[in-house]
Amino acid sequence: MLRIGLTGGIAAGKSLVASRLAELGAVLVDADVLAREAVAPGSAGLAAVAAEFGAGVLLPDGTLDRPALAAAIFGDPSRRMVLNSIIHPLVRERARELVAAAPPGAVVVQDIPLLVETGQQHQFHLVVVVDAPDDVRIERLTSLRGMSDQDARARIGAQATRAERKAAADVVLVNDSTPQDLLADVDRLWNERLVPFNDNLLRGVRAARSSGPRLVPASADWPEQAERIAGRVRLVDPRVLAVDHIGSTAVPGLPAKDVLDLQLTVAALDDGDAIAGKLAAAGFPPVDGITRDEPRQADPDPGHWVKRFHANADPGRPVNLHVRVEGSPGWRYALSFRDWLRSEPGAAGLYLAEKERCAAKHAGDTTTDGYAECKENWHTTVADPLLSRWIADTGWRPGPPSAVG
């Protein structure tokens, strides 16, 4: 089951996206609908709201007087929090029931207006944000909903900012043109990413990769993307001690393949094996045949370099997940190599030259295997001595397991 969190600011167009996804076959769980059900006549939720805010929030027929309730909390964040503490648990419990009742192979879309505000972004395989500029949203609110300009701005200001939503987003659907354009974007998202992602989850395989070692300029978004994905992985199981962004995409300014590398730290490989199924369900199935790092220094026990390797089932964002034991040689190397490149521009320059040489040599390949093997001699003969000297000179030590790089 693929779980999608859908959100967006008021008047951004989220409802249109939700209805289209439902038409395409998604199971839609709408938090607004559940919130209305939570305070339906005769419900425990309505009784709790009336007890807290008084009989003045009820109409003569016993239903909720929504304008009166809105007036009771307007401009008072503490009262809004009290209301949320009543409604949100009821909505989340009902949402859990509906998700659990969905078919195993379904794409479940949870439409949650306050997804970011309530900190739920790490609970989904993907977060989709529907976005539009503030001036466009104000125009929609005033012309289509009859709000005053002041009220429209107040409603927008009471929600998360566009920047906050975008930071939580794996996908941003920009709705500043026509409804037809937005619906076309939804269709592409469904066909090119959501359906293949769900199929990979059901089959327990990573997303297909058929391109060779193409280096791209460093992206300022890589660390944010890595942190967003790492936040999901950390919730998989308490045996996940840390998740660190490693590899070239963790080094500012360094060109790299557009593949994020994350290191998941466990206390023992048995823990890594025990959570493999949970990682697969979270979108990171194991990759057969990759269980060992290439030792960087002479080591009489090659077992020290054993790891587990998973990769992302999402076709829209390639991710490698290296599961290593805390304190193992491979674990230390990944962290120290990253920190060396971050702190020494000359080292990063040397590595870039080798990456470019190997990428050119294997430009016609359909995999990155040859590219990776090409760099091994450089690591052994050039990087290892320099890295060892840097560690000795700086006294580098890995951070505690709870640290996130």
C-alpha positions in Angstrom: 0.0 0.0 0.0 1.4 3.4 -1.1 0.4 6.2 1.3 0.4 9.7 0.0 0.0 12.8 2.2 -1.8 15.6 0.3 -1.8 19.2 1.5 -1.9 22.8 0.4 -2.8 26.2 1.6 -6.3 27.6 1.4 -7.4 28.3 -2.2 -4.4 26.5 -3.7 -6.5 23.9 -5.4 -6.0 20.9 -3.2 -9.6 19.7 -3.4 -9.4 19.6 -7.2 -6.2 17.4 -7.0 -7.8 15.1 -4.4 -10.9 14.5 -6.5 -8.8 13.8 -9.5 -6.7 11.3 -7.7 -9.9 9.6 -6.5 -11.1 9.5 -10.1 -7.8 7.8 -11.1 -8.3 5.1 -8.6 -6.8 6.3 -5.3 -8.6 5.6 -2.0 -9.2 9.1 -0.6 -9.3 9.8 3.1 -10.4 13.4 3.6 -9.5 15.0 7.0 -12.0 17.8 6.5 -14.8 15.3 6.0 -13.7 13.3 9.1 -13.5 16.6 11.1 -17.1 17.3 10.2 -18.1 13.7 11.2 -16.2 14.1 14.5 -18.7 16.9 15.6 -21.8 15.5 14.0 -25.0 15.7 16.1 -24.9 13.2 19.0 -21.2 12.6 18.7 -18.7 12.5 21.6 -16.7 15.1 19.7 -19.5 17.6 19.6 -20.3 17.0 23.3 -16.6 17.7 24.2 -16.6 20.9 22.1 -19.8 22.2 23.7 -18.4 21.4 27.2 -15.3 23.3 26.5 -16.6 26.3 24.6 -20.1 26.6 26.0 -23.7 26.1 24.7 -23.2 29.2 22.6 -21.4 27.2 19.9 -24.6 25.1 19.3 -27.5 26.0 17.2 -31.1 25.4 18.4 -31.3 22.1 16.7 -28.2 20.9 18.5 -25.8 21.1 15.6 -22.5 22.9 15.7 -22.6 26.7 15.0 -19.4 26.9 13.0 -19.3 30.7 12.8 -19.7 31.0 16.5 -17.0 28.4 17.1 -14.7 30.3 14.7 -15.4 33.5 16.5 -14.5 31.8 19.9 -11.1 30.9 18.7 -10.3 33.6 16.3 -7.1 35.4 17.2 -6.5 33.2 20.2 -3.9 30.5 19.5 -4.4 28.8 22.9 -8.1 28.3 22.3 -7.4 27.0 18.8 -5.0 24.5 20.3 -7.7 23.4 22.8 -10.1 22.8 19.9 -7.5 20.9 17.9 -6.7 18.7 21.0 -10.4 17.6 20.9 -10.8 17.2 17.1 -7.5 16.0 15.8 -7.2 12.7 17.8 -10.7 11.7 16.7 -9.9 12.5 13.0 -6.6 10.6 13.2 -8.2 7.5 14.8 -10.9 7.4 12.1 -8.3 7.9 9.4 -6.3 5.0 10.7 -9.4 2.8 10.5 -10.1 3.9 6.9 -6.5 3.3 5.9 -6.5 -0.1 7.5 -9.6 -1.0 5.6 -8.2 -0.1 2.2 -7.2 -2.9 -0.1 -3.5 -4.0 0.4 -2.5 -2.9 -3.1 -4.3 0.5 -3.0 -2.8 4.0 -3.4 -4.2 5.8 -0.3 -4.3 9.6 -0.5 -4.8 11.3 2.9 -6.0 14.9 2.3 -4.8 16.8 5.3 -5.0 20.6 5.2 -2.9 21.0 8.4 -0.4 18.2 7.5 2.6 20.4 8.0 1.3 22.3 10.9 0.6 19.0 12.8 4.0 17.5 12.0 2.7 14.5 10.0 4.9 14.8 7.0 7.2 11.8 7.9 4.3 9.3 8.1 3.9 8.9 4.3 5.8 7.5 1.4 5.4 10.8 -0.4 4.0 14.3 0.5 2.3 16.2 -2.3 1.8 19.9 -1.9 -0.5 21.9 -4.1 0.9 25.5 -4.2 -0.1 28.8 -5.7 1.3 32.3 -5.1 -0.4 34.3 -2.3 -1.8 36.9 -4.7 -3.5 34.3 -6.7 -5.0 32.7 -3.6 -6.2 36.0 -2.3 -7.9 36.7 -5.7 -9.6 33.3 -5.5 -10.8 33.9 -2.0 -12.2 37.4 -2.7 -13.7 36.7 -6.1 -14.9 33.2 -5.7 -15.7 32.9 -1.9 -16.6 36.5 -1.2 -14.1 37.2 1.4 -12.7 40.6 2.1 -9.0 41.2 1.3 -8.3 41.5 5.0 -10.0 38.2 5.9 -8.3 36.4 3.0 -4.9 37.5 4.2 -5.7 36.5 7.7 -6.8 33.0 6.7 -3.6 32.6 4.7 -1.5 34.0 7.6 -3.0 31.5 10.0 -1.6 28.5 8.1 1.9 27.3 7.4 3.9 29.4 5.0 4.5 28.3 1.4 8.2 27.8 2.3 7.3 25.5 5.2 5.0 23.4 3.0 7.5 23.2 0.2 10.2 22.0 2.7 8.0 19.0 3.5 7.1 18.3 -0.1 8.4 15.5 -2.3 6.1 16.8 -5.1 4.9 20.4 -5.6 2.0 20.9 -8.0 1.9 24.5 -9.0 -1.7 25.8 -9.6 -1.2 29.3 -11.0 -2.8 28.6 -14.4 -5.9 26.8 -15.5 -7.6 23.8 -13.9 -6.9 21.8 -17.0 -3.2 22.4 -16.5 -3.3 21.3 -12.9 -5.3 18.1 -13.8 -2.7 17.3 -16.5 0.0 17.5 -13.9 -1.9 15.2 -11.6 -2.4 12.7 -14.4 1.4 12.7 -15.1 2.1 12.3 -11.4 -0.2 9.3 -11.1 1.0 7.5 -14.3 4.7 8.3 -14.1 5.4 8.1 -10.4 2.6 6.9 -8.1 1.5 3.8 -10.0 5.1 2.6 -10.6 6.0 3.3 -7.0 3.1 1.3 -5.8 3.9 -1.5 -8.1 7.5 -1.6 -6.9 6.3 -1.7 -3.3 4.0 -4.6 -4.0 6.7 -6.6 -5.7 9.4 -5.6 -3.2 11.8 -4.2 -5.7 13.7 -0.9 -6.1 12.8 1.4 -8.9 14.5 0.6 -12.2 17.7 2.4 -13.0 19.0 2.2 -16.6 21.3 5.2 -16.8 25.1 5.3 -16.5 27.3 7.6 -14.4 26.1 11.1 -15.4 27.4 13.8 -13.1 25.2 16.8 -12.6 25.9 20.2 -10.9 25.5 20.2 -7.1 21.9 21.0 -6.1 21.2 23.1 -3.0 18.1 21.0 -2.5 20.0 17.7 -2.0 20.5 18.1 1.8 16.9 19.1 2.3 15.7 16.1 0.2 18.0 13.8 2.2 16.8 15.1 5.5 13.1 14.7 4.5 13.7 11.1 3.5 15.9 10.4 6.5 13.0 11.6 8.7 10.8 8.8 7.4 13.5 6.1 7.8 14.1 7.1 11.5 10.5 6.3 12.3 10.8 2.7 10.9 11.9 1.1 14.1 13.6 2.0 17.4 16.6 -0.1 16.3 17.5 2.7 13.8 20.1 4.5 15.8 20.8 7.3 13.2 20.4 8.1 9.6 23.1 10.2 8.0 23.4 11.9 4.6 26.7 10.6 3.1 28.4 10.4 -0.3 28.9 13.2 -2.8 25.5 14.7 -2.6 26.3 15.5 1.1 29.2 17.7 0.1 28.2 21.3 -0.8 29.2 22.3 -4.3 30.4 18.9 -5.4 28.9 17.6 -8.7 27.6 14.1 -8.4 25.1 11.5 -9.8 21.6 12.6 -8.8 21.3 9.7 -6.3 21.1 10.3 -2.6 23.1 8.1 -0.3 22.0 7.6 3.3 23.7 5.6 6.0 21.4 3.8 8.5 23.2 2.9 11.8 22.3 -0.2 13.8 23.9 -1.8 16.8 24.3 -5.1 15.0 23.7 -6.6 11.6 21.0 -8.8 13.2 19.1 -5.6 13.9 19.5 -4.6 10.2 18.1 -7.9 9.1 15.2 -7.8 11.6 14.0 -4.5 10.2 14.5 -5.3 6.6 10.7 -5.9 6.1 9.8 -2.6 7.7 12.3 -0.8 5.5 10.8 -2.5 2.4 7.3 -1.4 3.5 8.6 2.1 4.0 9.8 2.1 0.4 13.3 0.7 0.7 13.4 -2.9 -0.4 16.7 -4.8 0.0 18.9 -5.2 -3.0 20.2 -8.8 -3.5 23.9 -9.4 -4.0 25.3 -6.2 -2.2 26.3 -7.1 1.3 29.8 -5.8 1.6 31.9 -2.7 1.2 35.2 -2.7 -0.5 37.8 -2.6 2.4 39.8 0.7 2.2 42.6 -0.5 4.3 44.3 -3.9 4.9 42.0 -5.8 7.3 42.6 -9.4 8.3 38.8 -9.8 8.9 36.8 -8.9 5.8 33.6 -9.5 7.9 34.3 -6.0 9.4 33.1 -4.5 6.1 29.8 -6.4 5.8 26.7 -4.2 5.4 23.1 -4.5 4.1 22.0 -2.5 1.1 18.5 -1.2 0.3 17.3 1.2 -2.4 14.3 3.3 -3.0 11.2 2.0 -4.8 10.2 5.5 -5.8 11.0 6.1 -9.5 11.0 9.8 -8.9 13.9 10.0 -6.4 16.8 7.5 -6.5 18.1 6.7 -3.0 20.7 4.2 -1.8 20.4 3.1 1.9 23.5 1.6 3.4 22.8 -0.3 6.6 26.0 -0.5 8.7 27.0 -1.3 12.3 27.9 1.5 14.5 31.7 1.7 14.8 32.4 -0.7 11.9 35.1 0.3 9.4 32.6 0.9 6.6 30.5 3.1 8.9 33.5 5.1 10.0 34.8 5.5 6.5 31.5 6.8 5.1 31.3 9.5 7.7 35.0 10.5 7.8 35.3 10.6 4.0 32.2 12.9 3.8 33.6 15.2 6.5 37.0 15.3 4.9 35.5 16.4 1.6 33.4 19.0 3.3 36.3 20.5 5.2 39.0 20.3 2.6 38.3 21.9 -0.8 41.5 20.4 -2.2 40.3 16.9 -1.3 36.9 17.6 -2.9 38.7 18.8 -6.0 40.8 15.7 -6.3 37.8 13.5 -5.9 35.9 15.5 -8.5 38.7 15.0 -11.0 38.6 11.2 -10.5 34.8 11.2 -10.7 34.9 13.0 -14.0 37.6 10.7 -15.4 35.6 7.6 -14.5 32.3 9.1 -15.7 33.9 9.9 -19.1 35.4 6.4 -19.3 32.0 4.8 -18.7 29.8 7.3 -20.3 28.2 4.7 -22.5 27.3 2.3 -19.7 23.7 1.5 -18.7 24.7 1.0 -15.1 27.1 2.6 -12.6 29.0 -0.6 -11.7 32.0 0.2 -14.0 32.1 3.7 -12.7 32.2 2.6 -9.1 34.9 0.0 -9.8 36.9 2.6 -11.7 37.3 4.8 -8.6 38.4 2.0 -6.3 42.1 2.3 -7.1 42.0 6.1 -6.4 40.4 5.5 -3.0 43.1 3.0 -2.1 46.2 4.8 -3.4 45.2 8.5 -3.1 42.3 9.0 -0.7 43.2 6.5 2.0 46.6 8.0 2.9 45.3 11.6 2.8 42.2 10.8 4.8 44.2 8.9 7.4 46.6 11.9 7.8 43.6 14.3 8.0 42.0 12.2 10.8 45.3 12.1 12.7 45.8 15.9 12.3 42.3 16.9 13.2 41.4 14.3 15.8 38.2 13.6 13.9 35.7 11.4 15.7 32.2 10.4 14.5 29.4 12.0 16.3 27.0 10.1 18.6 24.5 7.8 17.1 21.7 10.3 17.5 23.6 12.9 15.4 22.4 13.5 11.9 24.7 14.6 9.2 
